[in-house]
Amino acid sequence: MSSLLSLLLLVSPIAIPDTGAIIRNSVEANAADFKAQSAYSYLATEKSGGSVSKTYEVFMMLGSPYRRLVAIDGRPLTDEEQRRETQKMEEELAARKRESPQERQKRVSKYLKQKQQEDLLLSEMARAFQFRLLGTQKLRGHDVYVFDAEPDPNYKPVNSKAKVLTGMRGRLWIDVDSFRWVRAEAQVDRPVYFEGFLARIDPGTKFVLEKEPVEEDVWLPTLFEMQVNAKILGLISHNLSEQQSYGRYRRTGDMATGN
């Protein structure tokens, strides 16, 4: 190390960021947000391909989410449409209240299993990628670290779902203060095979996630975009384009129980 660089390191008031610590902290912070999301109701607007958009109010109902349609292409429902949606919600609530303990456990377990799989992919990112700090910048009012992420050639997927991480690369914008992801982008740059080559995720598959704080210590998604190019049995192409935006988060817990 040159004497000049040694001197600069001694007198500089700016700490050199620990890339590994930032990534670990970001994964832990985002996992905590992911678990907290079930305590909130929110609006989700979804659009697939060229179809019309639909907006749902999403909230917990006796242990798993319920989605109530509230708008189509930005148009609020008519009185008759609202009446039908209210009736559907009341019928679903009544059906869930009539469930046997075994039926309720099966429904809730299915929801929790899906959340656990998503949480696993989130936590695996810290192990599946090699991260390179590009610098800092301002993004939507937040001071952020900017990282490039490339597959770690030594990573061994823990299950078939985590295997998709081996063919992806991306970029993270991490809030300097809270370690939350302000934005995350990922794309598949080489084919990833599943189940003995019966299915394949192809290049062109992309994901975008954006988050904002809804409380001081909780950040939740505002945008998720997905473009999936896949092939099943080597013959059937499956292309999916989807955009979801979120907002109007309210801490409500389970609205059917008040918890």
N, C-alpha and C positions, 0 to 999 in steps of 0.2 A: 504494500500500500504506500502510495507516495506520501511524503511529509505534508504536502498541501492538503490532500484529501483527509489525512489523519487530523489535521488541525481543524478543518471544516466540520468534521464529525464531532469534534470535541466542543466547538463553540456554537454550532448551529442549534437554535431553539426548536427546530422542526424535527419531530420524531419520524424515523423511517417506518412506514406502515408494515405490519406483519401480515402478509397476504394470507397465510394459513389461518391466523386468528380472525381476520375479517370474514373469511368464508365460513368458518365454523360458527361464529357469532350470528352471521346472517341466516344460516340454516336453522339454528336454534330459535331465532326471533321469528322467522317465517313459520316454523312449525307451531310455535305458540299461537300465532295469529290464526293459523289453519284450525287449530282446536277451538279457538274462541269464537269462530264464525257461527257455530250452531246456537249461540246465545243471542243472535241478531236476526231480525226480519229485514228484508230488503227487496228492492225491485230489480228484476233481471230482464233485460231486453235481449231477445235472441233472434238471429237471422241466419238461415242456412242457404247458401248459394244465392239464387235470384228470387227466393221466396219472400213473402211478406214477413215483416217483423212482428213478433208477439212479445208482450210485456207481462210478466207474472209477478205477483207478490209471493215471496217465498218465506215460509216460517215453519218452525218445528211444531208438529202435531203428534203428541203422545209418542215421542221418541224417535221420529224420523220426519224428514221435510215434507211439506205439502206446498204445491204450486197452484196459485189461484190466478187465472187469466184476468187481467185488468185493462188491457189495451191491445189493439191490432193496428199495425203500421202507424203508431202514435195516436190513433183515434180511441178515445175512451169508449167503453162498452155502452151500448144502449141500455135503457132500463130493463128491457126484456132479457138481454144478454147477461146483465148483472144478476137478474133474478135466477137465471139458470145456473150461473156460476156459484151463487150463494147456496142454491139447492144441492149442487154437486158437493160443495164443501161440507154442508151439514150431513149429507148422506155418508160421506167418507168418515167424518168424525164419529157418527153413530156406529158405523161398521167397525172402526178401530176400538171403540168402547166395548163392543160385543165380543172382541177377540178372546180366545182362551189364552192363558199364560203362555202356552207353547206357541200359538200363532203369533202373539205379540213378540215373543223372543225371536222367532224366525224373521219377522219383518225388520225389527230393530237390528238384529245381527247382520242382516244383509246390508243395511245402510252402513253400519260400523265397519264391516269388512271392506267396503268400497273406500271409506275414508282412510282406513289403515293402509290400503294399497297405495293411495295417493300420497299419504304421509311418508311411506317408505321410499317412494321415488324422490321426494323432496330431500329426505335425509341422505339418500345414496348419492346425490349430486356432489357432495363434498368429497366422496371417494372416487367417483367415476371420471372426474375431470381434472385436468391440470389448468390452473388459473394463472393468468399473467396480468398484473396491474398495469394499465395504460396511463393512468393519471387521474385527475379529478376535474369535475366540471359542475355546472349548474344545470339542473333538469327540473322543469316545472316548479321552480322555487326552492328546490332541495339541493344542498351540497352533496355530491355523490362521488364515490369511487367508481371507476369504470374498469371492468375486467373482461378480458377475452377468455373463453373456456374451450379447451380442446380435449378430446377423449384421452384418458390415461391408458396407454397400451397394456399396463399391468393390471387393470381393473377386471375383477371377476364378478359378473352379475349374480346377485343373490337369488333371483328368480327370473322367469321368462319375461315378465313385464319390465324389469330393470334392464333387460338386454338392449332395449331401444337406445339407452344412454350411450352405448358403445359406438353408435354410428352418428352421434350428434355433435355439433359444436355451437357455440353461442356467445352471447355478451350479456353481462350483468351491470346494472347501474344500482349501486348500494348506498343508501343514505348514510352519511358519515356519522351522524349522531346516534341513530336508532338501529343501524345495520339492516333495516328493511329494504326489500327490493322495490325500488321506485319503478323499474322496468326490467324485464328479462326477455331476451330473444333467443330462440334455439331453432336449429334447422338440421335435418338429416342430410348428410353429404355423401353417404355411401349406403347401399342396401343393407338392411338388417333382416335376417331370416328368423322365423319362429316355427316351433313345432315340426321339426324335421323338414324344413323348407316348404311346408304347406302354405305358409303366409309370408309375405315380404313387405316391409315398409321401405319405400323408395325415396331417393332424393327429390326435393320439392316439397317435402313435408316440413311445415313451419309452425312455430308456436310463438305467441307474444302475450305477455302478462304485464299489466300495470296495476300499481297499488297506491292508495293514499290513506293517511291517518283518519280514522273515524272517532277515535279517542286518543288521549295522550300516549297510551302504551299499546294500542291496537291498530294495525293497518290491515285493510281488507281490499279485495280486488275492485277495480273500477272498469277493467277491460280484459277480455281474453279472446284472442283470435287464433284460429286453427285452420291449417290447410293440410289435409292428409292425402297422400298418394300411396295406395297399397295395392297388392295383387294377392289373390287367394287361389290356391292350387296351381299357381303359375299361369293362370288363364284369365280369371275374372278380375278386372280392374275395379277398384273402389276409390273414388275421389270424393272427398268431403271438404267443403268450405263452410266455416261457421264463425260467427262473431257474436260475442256476448258482452253486454255492458251492464254495470251494476251501480246502484246508488240508493239513496234514502235509507241508509242503515239505521236501525233502531234496536236498542237492547231490549228484547222482549222475552227471552227464554223460550220455554215451551208454552205457546199461547193456549193450548188446550188444558194445561194444568196450572198455569201461572208460575211455574218454576223456571 
